[in-house]
Amino acid sequence: MKKIITFAGSNSKDSINKKLAVYASSLIEDVEVTVLDLNDFELPLYGIDYEIEHGIPDNAHKFLEHIKSSDGIVMSLAEHNGAYSTAFKNIFDWMSRIDGKLWSEKPMLLMATSPGGRGGATVLEIAKGRFPYMGGQIVGTFSLPSFTANFQEGKITNDTLNAQLVDEVNQLKTHL
């Protein structure tokens, strides 16, 4: 059975991006899904001085091992001030010190959502531009605008947006 990992680029305990990522992964049949939470991989703030003095923390290795042992990735990025959240950027930086191609060419459904009408579009564009240089094989993308209005009771309530997500999930399924 194929294995996928799903996670949010957020450390919020009530992350809307995690809710979206879990929902998207639930649309993929006949796969084993592992939901990761950045809070379970606490890391010191990345800095070269820390790395020289202490090495790379085990949690960066553990998260990267989840990526490497998966067959695919479902990820939804939180947008903080138009960029990655600090928690995601930190784990991303640590993992890149282990392997510059950290996404390991795993097929990836890359998403974002936010309470606003742009649905995290800015951070999604940043990631779409950056991840391929880091071994990211982005096979689908999706942005969910106005999360509170369009996502209730664990699913997308807007039929048009849900159909768009299903199309992107199907792209991921064909690459698993």
Contacts in CASP RR format, 6 or more apart in sequence:
PFRMAT RR
TARGET T0000
AUTHOR 0000-0000-0000
METHOD contacts of the structure
MODEL  1
MKKIITFAGSNSKDSINKKLAVYASSLIEDVEVTVLDLNDFELPLYGIDY
EIEHGIPDNAHKFLEHIKSSDGIVMSLAEHNGAYSTAFKNIFDWMSRIDG
KLWSEKPMLLMATSPGGRGGATVLEIAKGRFPYMGGQIVGTFSLPSFTAN
FQEGKITNDTLNAQLVDEVNQLKTHL
1 30 0 8 1.000
1 31 0 8 1.000
1 32 0 8 1.000
2 30 0 8 1.000
2 31 0 8 1.000
2 32 0 8 1.000
2 71 0 8 1.000
2 72 0 8 1.000
2 176 0 8 1.000
3 31 0 8 1.000
3 32 0 8 1.000
3 33 0 8 1.000
3 34 0 8 1.000
3 69 0 8 1.000
3 70 0 8 1.000
3 71 0 8 1.000
3 72 0 8 1.000
4 25 0 8 1.000
4 28 0 8 1.000
4 31 0 8 1.000
4 32 0 8 1.000
4 33 0 8 1.000
4 34 0 8 1.000
4 70 0 8 1.000
4 71 0 8 1.000
4 72 0 8 1.000
4 73 0 8 1.000
4 74 0 8 1.000
4 176 0 8 1.000
5 33 0 8 1.000
5 34 0 8 1.000
5 35 0 8 1.000
5 36 0 8 1.000
5 66 0 8 1.000
5 67 0 8 1.000
5 70 0 8 1.000
5 72 0 8 1.000
5 73 0 8 1.000
5 74 0 8 1.000
6 21 0 8 1.000
6 22 0 8 1.000
6 24 0 8 1.000
6 25 0 8 1.000
6 33 0 8 1.000
6 34 0 8 1.000
6 35 0 8 1.000
6 36 0 8 1.000
6 73 0 8 1.000
6 74 0 8 1.000
6 75 0 8 1.000
7 18 0 8 1.000
7 21 0 8 1.000
7 35 0 8 1.000
7 36 0 8 1.000
7 37 0 8 1.000
7 38 0 8 1.000
7 74 0 8 1.000
7 75 0 8 1.000
8 15 0 8 1.000
8 17 0 8 1.000
8 18 0 8 1.000
8 20 0 8 1.000
8 21 0 8 1.000
8 37 0 8 1.000
8 38 0 8 1.000
8 75 0 8 1.000
8 76 0 8 1.000
8 77 0 8 1.000
8 78 0 8 1.000
9 15 0 8 1.000
9 17 0 8 1.000
9 38 0 8 1.000
9 75 0 8 1.000
9 76 0 8 1.000
9 77 0 8 1.000
9 78 0 8 1.000
9 84 0 8 1.000
9 85 0 8 1.000
9 87 0 8 1.000
9 88 0 8 1.000
10 17 0 8 1.000
10 18 0 8 1.000
10 38 0 8 1.000
10 77 0 8 1.000
10 78 0 8 1.000
10 85 0 8 1.000
10 87 0 8 1.000
10 88 0 8 1.000
11 37 0 8 1.000
11 38 0 8 1.000
11 39 0 8 1.000
11 85 0 8 1.000
11 87 0 8 1.000
11 88 0 8 1.000
12 18 0 8 1.000
12 78 0 8 1.000
13 39 0 8 1.000
15 78 0 8 1.000
16 78 0 8 1.000
16 113 0 8 1.000
16 114 0 8 1.000
16 115 0 8 1.000
16 147 0 8 1.000
16 151 0 8 1.000
17 76 0 8 1.000
17 77 0 8 1.000
17 78 0 8 1.000
17 111 0 8 1.000
17 112 0 8 1.000
17 113 0 8 1.000
18 35 0 8 1.000
18 37 0 8 1.000
18 76 0 8 1.000
19 151 0 8 1.000
19 154 0 8 1.000
20 76 0 8 1.000
20 111 0 8 1.000
20 113 0 8 1.000
20 144 0 8 1.000
20 147 0 8 1.000
20 151 0 8 1.000
21 35 0 8 1.000
21 74 0 8 1.000
21 75 0 8 1.000
21 76 0 8 1.000
21 111 0 8 1.000
22 35 0 8 1.000
23 151 0 8 1.000
23 154 0 8 1.000
23 155 0 8 1.000
23 156 0 8 1.000
24 74 0 8 1.000
24 76 0 8 1.000
24 109 0 8 1.000
24 111 0 8 1.000
24 142 0 8 1.000
24 165 0 8 1.000
24 168 0 8 1.000
24 169 0 8 1.000
25 31 0 8 1.000
25 33 0 8 1.000
25 35 0 8 1.000
25 74 0 8 1.000
26 33 0 8 1.000
27 165 0 8 1.000
27 166 0 8 1.000
27 169 0 8 1.000
28 74 0 8 1.000
28 169 0 8 1.000
28 172 0 8 1.000
28 173 0 8 1.000
28 176 0 8 1.000
31 71 0 8 1.000
31 176 0 8 1.000
34 66 0 8 1.000
34 70 0 8 1.000
36 63 0 8 1.000
36 66 0 8 1.000
38 87 0 8 1.000
38 88 0 8 1.000
38 91 0 8 1.000
41 59 0 8 1.000
41 60 0 8 1.000
41 62 0 8 1.000
41 63 0 8 1.000
41 91 0 8 1.000
42 59 0 8 1.000
43 57 0 8 1.000
43 59 0 8 1.000
43 60 0 8 1.000
43 90 0 8 1.000
43 91 0 8 1.000
43 94 0 8 1.000
44 50 0 8 1.000
44 54 0 8 1.000
44 57 0 8 1.000
45 90 0 8 1.000
46 90 0 8 1.000
46 93 0 8 1.000
46 94 0 8 1.000
46 97 0 8 1.000
51 97 0 8 1.000
56 94 0 8 1.000
56 97 0 8 1.000
56 98 0 8 1.000
57 94 0 8 1.000
59 91 0 8 1.000
59 94 0 8 1.000
60 91 0 8 1.000
60 94 0 8 1.000
60 95 0 8 1.000
60 97 0 8 1.000
60 98 0 8 1.000
61 98 0 8 1.000
63 91 0 8 1.000
63 95 0 8 1.000
64 95 0 8 1.000
64 98 0 8 1.000
64 99 0 8 1.000
64 102 0 8 1.000
67 73 0 8 1.000
67 95 0 8 1.000
67 102 0 8 1.000
67 103 0 8 1.000
67 104 0 8 1.000
67 106 0 8 1.000
68 104 0 8 1.000
70 106 0 8 1.000
71 106 0 8 1.000
71 107 0 8 1.000
71 176 0 8 1.000
72 106 0 8 1.000
72 107 0 8 1.000
72 108 0 8 1.000
72 172 0 8 1.000
72 175 0 8 1.000
72 176 0 8 1.000
73 103 0 8 1.000
73 106 0 8 1.000
73 107 0 8 1.000
73 108 0 8 1.000
73 109 0 8 1.000
74 108 0 8 1.000
74 109 0 8 1.000
74 111 0 8 1.000
74 172 0 8 1.000
75 108 0 8 1.000
75 109 0 8 1.000
75 110 0 8 1.000
75 111 0 8 1.000
76 111 0 8 1.000
76 112 0 8 1.000
76 113 0 8 1.000
77 84 0 8 1.000
77 85 0 8 1.000
77 88 0 8 1.000
77 110 0 8 1.000
77 111 0 8 1.000
77 112 0 8 1.000
77 120 0 8 1.000
77 123 0 8 1.000
77 124 0 8 1.000
77 127 0 8 1.000
78 84 0 8 1.000
78 85 0 8 1.000
78 88 0 8 1.000
78 112 0 8 1.000
78 114 0 8 1.000
78 123 0 8 1.000
79 85 0 8 1.000
79 112 0 8 1.000
79 114 0 8 1.000
79 119 0 8 1.000
79 120 0 8 1.000
79 122 0 8 1.000
79 123 0 8 1.000
79 124 0 8 1.000
80 86 0 8 1.000
80 123 0 8 1.000
82 120 0 8 1.000
82 122 0 8 1.000
82 123 0 8 1.000
82 126 0 8 1.000
83 89 0 8 1.000
83 122 0 8 1.000
83 123 0 8 1.000
83 126 0 8 1.000
84 92 0 8 1.000
84 123 0 8 1.000
84 126 0 8 1.000
84 127 0 8 1.000
92 102 0 8 1.000
95 102 0 8 1.000
96 102 0 8 1.000
96 134 0 8 1.000
100 134 0 8 1.000
100 135 0 8 1.000
101 134 0 8 1.000
101 135 0 8 1.000
101 136 0 8 1.000
102 134 0 8 1.000
102 135 0 8 1.000
103 131 0 8 1.000
103 134 0 8 1.000
103 135 0 8 1.000
103 136 0 8 1.000
103 137 0 8 1.000
104 135 0 8 1.000
104 136 0 8 1.000
105 135 0 8 1.000
105 136 0 8 1.000
105 137 0 8 1.000
106 136 0 8 1.000
106 137 0 8 1.000
107 137 0 8 1.000
107 139 0 8 1.000
107 172 0 8 1.000
107 175 0 8 1.000
107 176 0 8 1.000
108 131 0 8 1.000
108 136 0 8 1.000
108 137 0 8 1.000
108 138 0 8 1.000
108 139 0 8 1.000
108 140 0 8 1.000
108 172 0 8 1.000
109 139 0 8 1.000
109 140 0 8 1.000
109 141 0 8 1.000
109 142 0 8 1.000
109 168 0 8 1.000
109 169 0 8 1.000
109 171 0 8 1.000
109 172 0 8 1.000
110 124 0 8 1.000
110 127 0 8 1.000
110 128 0 8 1.000
110 131 0 8 1.000
110 138 0 8 1.000
110 140 0 8 1.000
110 141 0 8 1.000
110 142 0 8 1.000
111 124 0 8 1.000
111 141 0 8 1.000
111 142 0 8 1.000
111 143 0 8 1.000
111 144 0 8 1.000
111 165 0 8 1.000
111 168 0 8 1.000
112 119 0 8 1.000
112 120 0 8 1.000
112 121 0 8 1.000
112 123 0 8 1.000
112 124 0 8 1.000
112 127 0 8 1.000
112 143 0 8 1.000
112 144 0 8 1.000
113 119 0 8 1.000
113 120 0 8 1.000
113 143 0 8 1.000
113 144 0 8 1.000
113 145 0 8 1.000
113 147 0 8 1.000
113 151 0 8 1.000
114 120 0 8 1.000
114 145 0 8 1.000
114 147 0 8 1.000
115 146 0 8 1.000
115 147 0 8 1.000
115 148 0 8 1.000
116 145 0 8 1.000
116 146 0 8 1.000
116 147 0 8 1.000
117 145 0 8 1.000
117 146 0 8 1.000
118 143 0 8 1.000
118 145 0 8 1.000
119 143 0 8 1.000
119 144 0 8 1.000
119 145 0 8 1.000
119 146 0 8 1.000
119 147 0 8 1.000
120 143 0 8 1.000
121 143 0 8 1.000
124 141 0 8 1.000
124 143 0 8 1.000
128 138 0 8 1.000
128 141 0 8 1.000
131 138 0 8 1.000
132 138 0 8 1.000
137 175 0 8 1.000
139 171 0 8 1.000
139 172 0 8 1.000
139 174 0 8 1.000
139 175 0 8 1.000
140 168 0 8 1.000
140 171 0 8 1.000
140 172 0 8 1.000
141 168 0 8 1.000
142 164 0 8 1.000
142 165 0 8 1.000
142 168 0 8 1.000
144 150 0 8 1.000
144 151 0 8 1.000
144 156 0 8 1.000
144 161 0 8 1.000
144 165 0 8 1.000
145 161 0 8 1.000
149 158 0 8 1.000
150 156 0 8 1.000
150 157 0 8 1.000
150 158 0 8 1.000
150 161 0 8 1.000
151 157 0 8 1.000
155 162 0 8 1.000
156 162 0 8 1.000
156 165 0 8 1.000
END
